[in-house]
Amino acid sequence: MTTHPLLEQAQLHGTPLIEGDRVTFVWKGATAPQLTSDFNGWGDDSAGAAQLQQIADGVWTYQTTLPADAYIEYVFTTDPDDEDKRVLDPFNRRQVSNGLNRNNNYFSMPSRSANLMVEFMSNTAQGSVTRHAIYHPFLLSGERRDIWLYQPPTDAPAPLLVVFDGKDYLRRANITQILANLMAMGRIKPVALALVDNARAHRYLEYNASDTVLAQITELVMPLAYNNLNLIDHDANPGSWAVLGASMGGLMALYAGLRLPHIFGKVICQSGAFQLDLTDHRPVIEQLVNVLPRPGLKVWQDVGTLEFLRDQNQRMNALLGSKGYDVTYREFNAGHNWTAWRDMLPAAFTTLFSA
């Protein structure tokens, strides 16, 4: 029996097969699953999940074109509405956590540059990370929250960057290695971190423009950080600290900057979830930008060209610009995932913390 050439290539080189900007997915079997990915909204866009076409007995393919520097995550499925029906690509060994206790396959287009800042560099001072916990009977869901504090390798006081979804930024985004490398190269000034874990099942509630979270930061996280890190006094240096978050955490980061600009003068907002479409009311974050006297914030925004939050990030960027905010906006050719956010951190840090 003759094997189809595309199947031979898939078995030999792995999938997808990439030639220029054209990408070919290959499946072997009597029937084929559907394909959900960053590039089709994970089956939620108007076209739905991608349907593979049979090109020979037991051989199925799907072709599309993608930006030359795109990073893509995907998975096959026999039912896009059922997470238990996900099927990983047997011809692609590259897997990454999707942040929701599942794995996706992934690949990069040929022109995508590697993020060298996530790699350990020899003879580079690393700083230190310590784990702590905060407790409160009503400010915290579950009354306890884990915090990781990062002391940069310097004897001088440093500004604090408060990070929402801190455990994910620590483990999935390798944030401390990125900072250590940038500091060692002299590209940024030293920065300390307070990496605050999320509320897990209650994350959505906490990060939805919440004053309770602001109280967590000011009443619990900041005293802990002052006691364990060598920090610039934010009272003597208003706006010298920063805040970072992605998705709902990005919404919460911008909210923290708008509400507490005397503390957080720098905001890094990655794929901010600004428009939740839960009610007919205008989002409170939009109203704050419209009605507050413009604080002296420096804002970094980034968002993927292939993700569902792109339009609302463009709208928020336009609104911030119309109100005179100092905002830097970047788009990347990828979807809504930790790899893409990780790869944008060096540019965000060098923009806001340049030496």
C-alpha positions, 0 to 999 in steps of 0.5 A, spaced: 500 500 500 502 506 497 503 512 503 500 519 501 506 524 500 503 528 506 502 523 511 510 521 509 512 528 511 508 528 517 510 522 520 518 524 518 518 531 520 512 532 525 506 537 524 503 542 522 507 542 515 509 549 514 511 552 507 512 559 507 506 562 510 502 556 508 500 551 514 498 544 513 495 539 518 495 532 517 490 527 520 490 519 519 484 515 520 478 512 518 474 519 520 477 526 522 476 530 528 475 538 527 481 543 529 480 548 534 485 554 534 487 561 536 486 562 528 479 560 528 477 563 535 477 556 538 471 554 534 467 560 537 468 564 531 463 565 525 466 559 521 466 554 527 471 549 528 475 547 522 473 541 518 479 537 515 478 534 508 479 527 506 485 527 500 486 519 500 484 513 504 485 514 511 488 521 510 485 528 512 488 535 511 486 542 513 490 548 510 491 555 512 495 561 511 498 565 517 503 571 519 510 569 518 512 570 525 505 567 528 505 563 535 499 558 534 496 553 539 491 548 537 488 542 539 483 537 535 476 535 537 470 531 536 466 536 539 468 543 540 463 544 546 466 538 550 473 539 553 473 532 554 473 530 547 479 534 546 485 530 542 492 532 541 496 531 535 499 525 534 504 528 529 506 534 534 510 532 540 510 540 542 505 541 548 504 546 553 499 548 558 493 552 556 492 554 563 486 550 565 489 544 567 489 541 559 495 541 554 495 544 547 499 543 541 503 549 539 508 551 533 511 557 531 512 560 524 519 561 521 520 568 522 518 568 530 524 570 534 525 566 540 525 570 547 532 569 549 530 573 555 527 567 558 533 563 558 538 562 564 545 566 562 551 564 566 554 569 571 548 573 571 546 575 578 539 572 579 536 575 586 532 571 590 524 569 591 521 567 597 514 564 599 509 567 604 502 567 605 497 572 607 491 571 611 484 575 612 477 573 614 473 577 609 478 580 604 481 574 601 477 568 598 478 562 603 482 567 608 489 565 605 493 567 599 500 565 597 505 571 595 512 570 592 516 576 593 522 577 589 528 581 591 533 583 585 540 583 586 542 590 588 543 593 595 539 599 593 532 600 594 527 598 588 520 600 586 515 594 587 511 591 581 505 587 584 503 582 579 496 579 579 496 571 577 503 571 580 504 564 580 502 563 573 507 569 571 512 566 576 512 559 573 509 560 566 512 566 564 519 566 567 518 573 570 524 573 575 529 570 569 527 575 564 528 581 569 534 578 572 537 578 565 534 585 563 538 588 569 544 584 568 544 587 561 543 594 564 537 595 560 532 596 566 533 599 573 532 594 578 525 592 580 522 588 586 516 583 585 510 581 589 507 575 585 500 575 588 496 568 587 489 568 584 483 566 588 482 560 583 475 559 582 473 566 585 478 569 580 473 572 576 470 575 581 476 578 585 479 581 578 473 584 576 475 592 578 474 590 585 476 595 591 476 589 595 483 587 591 485 594 592 484 593 600 488 586 599 494 590 596 494 596 600 493 592 607 496 585 606 501 585 600 504 592 601 506 591 609 509 584 607 513 587 601 516 592 606 518 588 611 521 583 606 524 587 601 528 593 600 523 598 597 523 605 594 518 609 599 512 610 595 509 615 599 516 619 598 516 617 591 509 617 589 507 613 583 514 609 583 511 603 583 507 598 578 502 593 577 501 588 572 496 583 569 493 579 564 486 578 561 482 579 567 488 581 571 490 586 566 483 589 567 485 589 575 491 592 573 489 598 569 483 599 575 489 599 580 493 604 576 486 609 575 484 608 583 491 608 586 495 612 581 499 615 587 502 608 588 502 605 581 504 610 576 506 604 571 501 599 569 502 593 564 496 590 561 496 584 557 490 582 553 485 586 558 478 583 559 475 590 559 468 589 556 465 583 559 458 583 556 455 581 562 450 587 562 447 593 558 451 598 563 458 601 560 464 598 564 466 601 570 473 601 567 471 605 561 467 610 566 473 611 570 477 613 564 472 618 562 471 622 568 477 622 572 482 627 572 488 624 568 493 621 573 500 621 570 500 614 569 504 610 564 501 604 561 503 599 557 498 595 553 499 588 548 494 584 545 494 578 540 491 579 533 488 572 533 484 573 540 477 575 542 479 581 546 483 585 540 477 589 539 476 591 546 483 593 547 483 597 541 477 601 543 481 602 550 487 604 547 483 609 543 480 612 549 486 612 553 489 616 547 483 621 547 484 623 554 491 624 553 494 618 557 502 616 556 500 609 553 504 604 549 500 599 545 503 593 541 500 587 538 503 580 537 501 575 532 498 570 537 492 568 541 490 569 548 496 565 552 502 565 557 507 564 552 505 570 548 504 574 554 511 572 556 514 574 550 512 581 550 514 582 557 522 584 555 519 590 551 514 592 556 519 592 562 524 596 557 519 601 556 517 602 563 523 601 567 529 603 562 535 604 565 
